Amino acid sequence: MSVAVLIEQRGGEVTRPALEALTLARSLGSPVAVWLGDAPSADAVAQLGEYGATEVRVASVGDGARLPAQAAAAIAAATADTSVLIVISTFVTKEIVTRLAVLTGAGVVVDAAGAELVEGKVETFQTVFAATWNVRTRIDAERAIVGIRPNTTQASPADQPGAATVVDVAVELPETRERVTHVEPVAQQDGVPLSEAPVVVSGGRGTGGDYTLVSELAELLGGAVGASRDATDEGWISHEHMVGQTGTTVTPALYVACGISGAVHHRGGMQASGTIVSINMDPDAPIFEISDFGVVGSLFDVIPQAIERIKAHRGA
Ligand SMILES: Cc1cc2nc3c(=O)[nH]c(=O)nc-3n(C[C@H](O)[C@H](O)[C@H](O)COP(=O)(O)OP(=O)(O)OC[C@H]3O[C@@H](n4cnc5c(N)ncnc54)[C@H](O)[C@@H]3O)c2cc1C
């Protein structure tokens, strides 16, 4: 199967989700990497080769990478000979791939948790409707596009890594009515972005506005800090930290909910996480219904003990 992966990059560096996508792509075939924007550095090319890319197809489209119509045209040119395209599911890529599907007649699934080949066709799996349904989808079209959620594949280098060849792709960009006039990245919280973090430790109203312990635990676990909407509405923490239906959807390997009741609006944004651990004083809190591990108690008692045990375990 000929597989292409749209490489997500940040400041010229390949992101961890992009390496996850390449890892997944290797289970479907021999992947080529598609790189939009300025030419990749030698380090980036070497890393893509290490994760199994045989080629890095570079479409130097400048700001076109930010304009969905132009990005779709560039990807179409770079993937004309491939039958499967994997992208990381984000707001931006979802718009790009829907346009790409119109251009190429591909079948599209976004927000997938995984994909595999069954009788020569791509099948994806994912949870939908706030993780209340498991869905498997078969893409019957000749070309398939899969948008994959971060943290659903463990990124690992190829068993037999090779050197990826850089190939320039000629692209005729369509005229668009939009122009990019100014780009200013939103300030990220320290560490990994919430949507990509492998571990998220979230605090809700139960924190009373004190995020010291939640932040300490997140840092110890190498994760990001999340929050409920009540906490962000109180102004205890900025809105970029909000997890849920109107906040960020997260799918970390580990989600720790501290002092969060588990309202449906919050669950919708975290229920597909790998392992869910909850700390709540109320044994009847709805968050326990979806938790793998629950601790009934005050987060101010439980988190310090967890921190102590984790440190002791690491020191042992
Ligand atoms: C249209 C709409 C969209 C929404 N979108 C979102 C969204 O995207 N994300 C979101 O989070 N919410 C969203 N909400 C709000 C949501 O319905 C809940 O109101 C919110 O999630 C509750 O936040 P919470 O769990 O922090 O607070 P609460 O529901 O008040 O729960 C606090 C919990 O903390 C526990 N607690 C108290 N003290 C402690 C302690 N010391 N230690 C341990 N536990 C303690 C309590 O037992 C309780 O269970 C939305 C609401 C609407 C109407």
The ligand as an SDF file (V2000), in Angstrom:
LIG
                    3D

 53 58  0  0  0  0  0  0  0  0999 V2000
  -23.0190   24.6200   26.6900 C   0  0  0  0  0  0  0  0  0  0  0  0
  -22.0730   24.2660   27.7880 C   0  0  0  0  0  0  0  0  0  0  0  0
  -20.7650   23.9270   27.4600 C   0  0  0  0  0  0  0  0  0  0  0  0
  -19.8630   23.5590   28.4690 C   0  0  0  0  0  0  0  0  0  0  0  0
  -18.5900   23.2180   28.1120 N   0  0  0  0  0  0  0  0  0  0  0  0
  -17.7430   22.8070   29.0960 C   0  0  0  0  0  0  0  0  0  0  0  0
  -16.4170   22.3580   28.7640 C   0  0  0  0  0  0  0  0  0  0  0  0
  -15.9740   22.3930   27.6100 O   0  0  0  0  0  0  0  0  0  0  0  0
  -15.6260   21.9260   29.7800 N   0  0  0  0  0  0  0  0  0  0  0  0
  -16.0530   21.8740   31.0950 C   0  0  0  0  0  0  0  0  0  0  0  0
  -15.2750   21.4470   31.9650 O   0  0  0  0  0  0  0  0  0  0  0  0
  -17.2870   22.2910   31.4080 N   0  0  0  0  0  0  0  0  0  0  0  0
  -18.1390   22.7660   30.4540 C   0  0  0  0  0  0  0  0  0  0  0  0
  -19.3780   23.2100   30.8220 N   0  0  0  0  0  0  0  0  0  0  0  0
  -19.6930   23.3120   32.2510 C   0  0  0  0  0  0  0  0  0  0  0  0
  -20.0660   21.9600   32.8440 C   0  0  0  0  0  0  0  0  0  0  0  0
  -21.4400   21.7030   32.6190 O   0  0  0  0  0  0  0  0  0  0  0  0
  -19.7980   21.9580   34.3680 C   0  0  0  0  0  0  0  0  0  0  0  0
  -20.4820   23.0310   34.9610 O   0  0  0  0  0  0  0  0  0  0  0  0
  -18.3070   22.0440   34.7270 C   0  0  0  0  0  0  0  0  0  0  0  0
  -17.5770   21.0960   33.9910 O   0  0  0  0  0  0  0  0  0  0  0  0
  -18.1490   21.7870   36.2220 C   0  0  0  0  0  0  0  0  0  0  0  0
  -16.8280   22.0520   36.5810 O   0  0  0  0  0  0  0  0  0  0  0  0
  -16.2030   21.3320   37.8780 P   0  0  0  0  0  0  0  0  0  0  0  0
  -16.3280   19.8680   37.7260 O   0  0  0  0  0  0  0  0  0  0  0  0
  -14.8710   21.9160   38.1080 O   0  0  0  0  0  0  0  0  0  0  0  0
  -17.1360   21.8870   39.0530 O   0  0  0  0  0  0  0  0  0  0  0  0
  -18.2550   21.1530   39.9240 P   0  0  0  0  0  0  0  0  0  0  0  0
  -19.2700   20.5010   39.0650 O   0  0  0  0  0  0  0  0  0  0  0  0
  -18.7140   22.1550   40.9150 O   0  0  0  0  0  0  0  0  0  0  0  0
  -17.4490   19.9910   40.6420 O   0  0  0  0  0  0  0  0  0  0  0  0
  -16.4540   20.2090   41.6000 C   0  0  0  0  0  0  0  0  0  0  0  0
  -16.0820   18.8490   42.1590 C   0  0  0  0  0  0  0  0  0  0  0  0
  -15.0010   18.9970   43.0440 O   0  0  0  0  0  0  0  0  0  0  0  0
  -15.1930   18.1200   44.1200 C   0  0  0  0  0  0  0  0  0  0  0  0
  -14.3790   18.6670   45.2200 N   0  0  0  0  0  0  0  0  0  0  0  0
  -14.5810   19.7740   45.9790 C   0  0  0  0  0  0  0  0  0  0  0  0
  -13.5450   19.9720   46.8070 N   0  0  0  0  0  0  0  0  0  0  0  0
  -12.6690   18.9760   46.5700 C   0  0  0  0  0  0  0  0  0  0  0  0
  -11.3990   18.6440   47.1090 C   0  0  0  0  0  0  0  0  0  0  0  0
  -10.8040   19.4050   48.0510 N   0  0  0  0  0  0  0  0  0  0  0  0
  -10.7860   17.5470   46.6540 N   0  0  0  0  0  0  0  0  0  0  0  0
  -11.3460   16.7680   45.7120 C   0  0  0  0  0  0  0  0  0  0  0  0
  -12.5560   17.0380   45.1580 N   0  0  0  0  0  0  0  0  0  0  0  0
  -13.1910   18.1370   45.5890 C   0  0  0  0  0  0  0  0  0  0  0  0
  -16.6700   18.1160   44.3800 C   0  0  0  0  0  0  0  0  0  0  0  0
  -17.0590   16.9320   45.0630 O   0  0  0  0  0  0  0  0  0  0  0  0
  -17.2050   18.1780   42.9500 C   0  0  0  0  0  0  0  0  0  0  0  0
  -17.4360   16.8920   42.4250 O   0  0  0  0  0  0  0  0  0  0  0  0
  -20.2850   23.5790   29.8420 C   0  0  0  0  0  0  0  0  0  0  0  0
  -21.5910   23.9200   30.1370 C   0  0  0  0  0  0  0  0  0  0  0  0
  -22.4870   24.2610   29.1430 C   0  0  0  0  0  0  0  0  0  0  0  0
  -23.8980   24.6320   29.5100 C   0  0  0  0  0  0  0  0  0  0  0  0
  1  2  1  0
  2  3  1  0
  2 52  2  0
  3  4  2  0
  4  5  1  0
  4 50  1  0
  5  6  2  0
  6  7  1  0
  6 13  1  0
  7  8  2  0
  7  9  1  0
  9 10  1  0
 10 11  2  0
 10 12  1  0
 12 13  2  0
 13 14  1  0
 14 15  1  0
 14 50  1  0
 15 16  1  0
 16 17  1  0
 16 18  1  0
 18 19  1  0
 18 20  1  0
 20 21  1  0
 20 22  1  0
 22 23  1  0
 23 24  1  0
 24 25  2  0
 24 26  1  0
 24 27  1  0
 27 28  1  0
 28 29  2  0
 28 30  1  0
 28 31  1  0
 31 32  1  0
 32 33  1  0
 33 34  1  0
 33 48  1  0
 34 35  1  0
 35 36  1  0
 35 46  1  0
 36 37  1  0
 36 45  1  0
 37 38  2  0
 38 39  1  0
 39 40  1  0
 39 45  2  0
 40 41  1  0
 40 42  2  0
 42 43  1  0
 43 44  2  0
 44 45  1  0
 46 47  1  0
 46 48  1  0
 48 49  1  0
 50 51  2  0
 51 52  1  0
 52 53  1  0
M  END
$$$$
